[in-house]
Amino acid sequence: MASLRLELGNDVEELDRLAVALEAFGERHHLSLDLVGELNLVLEEIVTNVNDYGAGDGRDRASLRTWIDLGVVDGEVRGEVADNGRPFDPLQVRDAVTTGPIEQRSVGGLGLKLVRTLLDGIEYRHEGGRNVLSLRRRI
């Protein structure tokens, strides 16, 4: 399935490499620029969260890795994002409150809300010492 495979380290410059790879993936599969942009937002948010919060439990930030596998199957972009950060199920995080006065809102959760909004399906599992998100987005 995968026609895009990347291993990313914990470095902000890796997000540029992700964007370039996604653009090439989009061209190969004739995906719209809007869809590629939305996929980039989703993946950038996930990778950034791993890099910012995945350390701990004896893990060194420099050793954090994220693996991305994407393909196009049956009119959908499908894939997995795995990381070796500490166990974390983003599906257990409640959506951020986006109504009411901003000073009364809690911090955090907006990125995950964006991820859920832009995808048609997302599942989490912890397997082989890795967090794994399975993603689906209709074309």
DOMI-596668 format. One record per residue (C-alpha): residue in three letters; x, y, z. Coordinates in pm, whole numbers, plus 50000, padded with zeros to 5 digits. Layout:
! residues N
+------+-------+-------+-------+
| code |    c1 |    c2 |    c3 |
+------+-------+-------+-------+
|  ALA |     X |     Y |     Z |
...
+------+-------+-------+-------+
//
This chain:
! residues 139
+------+-------+-------+-------+
| code |    c1 |    c2 |    c3 |
+------+-------+-------+-------+
|  MET | 50000 | 50000 | 50000 |
|  ALA | 50259 | 50255 | 50105 |
|  SER | 50389 | 50480 | 49833 |
|  LEU | 50520 | 50729 | 50087 |
|  ARG | 50749 | 50606 | 50362 |
|  LEU | 50938 | 50840 | 50588 |
|  GLU | 51131 | 50816 | 50910 |
|  LEU | 51156 | 51151 | 51083 |
|  GLY | 51377 | 51253 | 51371 |
|  ASN | 51307 | 51511 | 51639 |
|  ASP | 51416 | 51817 | 51442 |
|  VAL | 51200 | 52102 | 51315 |
|  GLU | 51370 | 52080 | 50974 |
|  GLU | 51218 | 51735 | 50933 |
|  LEU | 50880 | 51905 | 50886 |
|  ASP | 51015 | 52060 | 50566 |
|  ARG | 51118 | 51716 | 50443 |
|  LEU | 50768 | 51592 | 50527 |
|  ALA | 50607 | 51874 | 50326 |
|  VAL | 50825 | 51803 | 50021 |
|  ALA | 50751 | 51429 | 50039 |
|  LEU | 50376 | 51494 | 50070 |
|  GLU | 50382 | 51724 | 49770 |
|  ALA | 50548 | 51453 | 49561 |
|  PHE | 50300 | 51195 | 49697 |
|  GLY | 50012 | 51424 | 49596 |
|  GLU | 50150 | 51468 | 49246 |
|  ARG | 50196 | 51092 | 49199 |
|  HIS | 49835 | 51027 | 49300 |
|  HIS | 49682 | 51337 | 49137 |
|  LEU | 49558 | 51472 | 49469 |
|  SER | 49431 | 51829 | 49495 |
|  LEU | 49658 | 52090 | 49648 |
|  ASP | 49393 | 52149 | 49915 |
|  LEU | 49394 | 51783 | 50017 |
|  VAL | 49775 | 51770 | 50025 |
|  GLY | 49775 | 52086 | 50238 |
|  GLU | 49528 | 51935 | 50483 |
|  LEU | 49726 | 51612 | 50504 |
|  ASN | 50036 | 51817 | 50572 |
|  LEU | 49858 | 52001 | 50856 |
|  VAL | 49745 | 51672 | 51010 |
|  LEU | 50084 | 51504 | 50987 |
|  GLU | 50272 | 51812 | 51100 |
|  GLU | 50050 | 51834 | 51409 |
|  ILE | 50103 | 51466 | 51493 |
|  VAL | 50481 | 51482 | 51442 |
|  THR | 50510 | 51805 | 51640 |
|  ASN | 50317 | 51651 | 51930 |
|  VAL | 50550 | 51350 | 51929 |
|  ASN | 50855 | 51575 | 51926 |
|  ASP | 50720 | 51806 | 52198 |
|  TYR | 50563 | 51552 | 52434 |
|  GLY | 50694 | 51206 | 52346 |
|  ALA | 51002 | 51215 | 52566 |
|  GLY | 50982 | 51100 | 52922 |
|  ASP | 50980 | 50757 | 53079 |
|  GLY | 51359 | 50754 | 53032 |
|  ARG | 51339 | 50851 | 52664 |
|  ASP | 51578 | 51109 | 52526 |
|  ARG | 51422 | 51370 | 52295 |
|  ALA | 51698 | 51315 | 52040 |
|  SER | 51603 | 50948 | 52012 |
|  LEU | 51239 | 51016 | 51923 |
|  ARG | 51141 | 50887 | 51580 |
|  THR | 50820 | 50902 | 51379 |
|  TRP | 50747 | 50666 | 51090 |
|  ILE | 50490 | 50761 | 50827 |
|  ASP | 50345 | 50521 | 50569 |
|  LEU | 50079 | 50648 | 50329 |
|  GLY | 49908 | 50509 | 50024 |
|  VAL | 49595 | 50553 | 49815 |
|  VAL | 49341 | 50271 | 49831 |
|  ASP | 48980 | 50266 | 49711 |
|  GLY | 48944 | 50643 | 49684 |
|  GLU | 49107 | 50714 | 50020 |
|  VAL | 49443 | 50817 | 50149 |
|  ARG | 49522 | 50557 | 50414 |
|  GLY | 49820 | 50521 | 50633 |
|  GLU | 49987 | 50483 | 50964 |
|  VAL | 50192 | 50714 | 51178 |
|  ALA | 50401 | 50536 | 51440 |
|  ASP | 50636 | 50676 | 51700 |
|  ASN | 50863 | 50550 | 51975 |
|  GLY | 50753 | 50812 | 52228 |
|  ARG | 50590 | 50735 | 52558 |
|  PRO | 50247 | 50570 | 52525 |
|  PHE | 49980 | 50826 | 52444 |
|  ASP | 49632 | 50777 | 52299 |
|  PRO | 49529 | 51110 | 52142 |
|  LEU | 49174 | 50981 | 52100 |
|  GLN | 49132 | 50998 | 52477 |
|  VAL | 49192 | 51375 | 52477 |
|  ARG | 48871 | 51576 | 52477 |
|  ASP | 48822 | 51832 | 52203 |
|  ALA | 48928 | 52181 | 52292 |
|  VAL | 48648 | 52423 | 52376 |
|  THR | 48629 | 52680 | 52098 |
|  THR | 48335 | 52886 | 52220 |
|  GLY | 48309 | 53149 | 52492 |
|  PRO | 48566 | 53402 | 52608 |
|  ILE | 48920 | 53295 | 52523 |
|  GLU | 49047 | 53371 | 52873 |
|  GLN | 48805 | 53110 | 53010 |
|  ARG | 48918 | 52831 | 52777 |
|  SER | 49166 | 52563 | 52879 |
|  VAL | 49500 | 52540 | 52704 |
|  GLY | 49564 | 52258 | 52457 |
|  GLY | 49364 | 52024 | 52240 |
|  LEU | 49321 | 52250 | 51937 |
|  GLY | 49569 | 52057 | 51726 |
|  LEU | 49401 | 51726 | 51801 |
|  LYS | 49063 | 51880 | 51722 |
|  LEU | 49205 | 51988 | 51386 |
|  VAL | 49336 | 51636 | 51320 |
|  ARG | 48997 | 51480 | 51398 |
|  THR | 48815 | 51736 | 51183 |
|  LEU | 49034 | 51688 | 50876 |
|  LEU | 49032 | 51307 | 50879 |
|  ASP | 48751 | 51066 | 50801 |
|  GLY | 48885 | 50801 | 51034 |
|  ILE | 49151 | 50766 | 51300 |
|  GLU | 49234 | 50473 | 51528 |
|  TYR | 49500 | 50426 | 51794 |
|  ARG | 49687 | 50125 | 51924 |
|  HIS | 50007 | 50069 | 52118 |
|  GLU | 50203 | 49786 | 51960 |
|  GLY | 50561 | 49668 | 51985 |
|  GLY | 50658 | 49963 | 52203 |
|  ARG | 50519 | 50214 | 51956 |
|  ASN | 50217 | 50440 | 51936 |
|  VAL | 50040 | 50374 | 51606 |
|  LEU | 49772 | 50593 | 51451 |
|  SER | 49581 | 50453 | 51153 |
|  LEU | 49444 | 50733 | 50936 |
|  ARG | 49186 | 50757 | 50658 |
|  ARG | 49088 | 51052 | 50441 |
|  ARG | 48853 | 51034 | 50143 |
|  ILE | 48986 | 51187 | 49826 |
+------+-------+-------+-------+
//
